Amino acid sequence: MKNTTSAAPAPQVPAPLKNAPSRPEPRSERSTGSRVGELVQRQGVLAVLLTVILIASFVYPTFASLDNARGVTVQASFLAIVALGMTLVIITGGIDLSVGSVFALGGVLAAWASQWGFLAALLVPLVVCGAIGLVNGLLIARANMAPFIVTLASLLAARGILLAFTDEGATTYLVPKDSAFAELGQGSVWGFGYPILIALVLFGAGGLLLQRTSFGQTLFAVGGSSDAATLMGLPVARTKILVYTLSGLLAGLAGALNAARLSSGVTIVGVGMELDAISAVVIGGTLLIGGAGSISGTLWGVLLLAVIQNLINQIGSLNSSYQSVVSGGFLIVVVVAQRYLARSRRTT
């Protein structure tokens, strides 16, 4: 009798359905969602700014005048210079609460030194304010102290130096009329003041520094993860020292330009300016936790705050305190939107 074994029948694979719906690749979903989220984060404030300008121009004809535009941009230029330094600090995951007091101190020092000429009026505030920023950076980077505590102490110290230098505000230093330093704050080119042009040049240089240099990429790496940046061999401590020094220098420069425009070193300016700078930076799309941000977004954020203030002035029946209410509302909306976009990019 012959033994025969029959092979087991091979399993049949069902044929694919002809009309089965195709599912998109998860990788393409993530990349598309990420691009949309980044676009909204970076350019959303610009869309809001243009919308507000368009509506205000129709409602208030004087808002769209060239003279009003010049006034808005000149006033915004000082905050813009301060916010530029704040942007670099926040990208690294830090904060600088001292810029308002440093701004006021820079203006008083510039007015005091203007009696010795143009260079003294610029160099004295830059050296002193840059030194304050350097001390902030050393304490934060080398001593590992919290940026909030260090810069809060610098805020109080700079304001104290200012009051001591001006006899508790009783002494006001004046900038000599018709001097080259006064011309720096009050002069103009094609109708646009020198502070506006200086702010634009600084923002252009800041954009190139952030996007086209290894230092700019190091800022993003340090803000993303300081420990990971250290393991990569990046100069984390030196980077933090540089950004805080730059923040102090820019705040001092803005204060000097403001003194040149006002022809005096006013002691009461700069109160709360650090909060305006932080608001402009965050509204412009820079994350408070660090690691992401843009120079152009900060510029749009500064202009949006300036337009809101000018629009409140146009209304007339509202006082300036409403600017804080509106700015705070914008800030809350932007922070919530940033958290939502970050969560959506992680889940997609």
Disulfide bonds with the S-S distance in Angstrom:
none
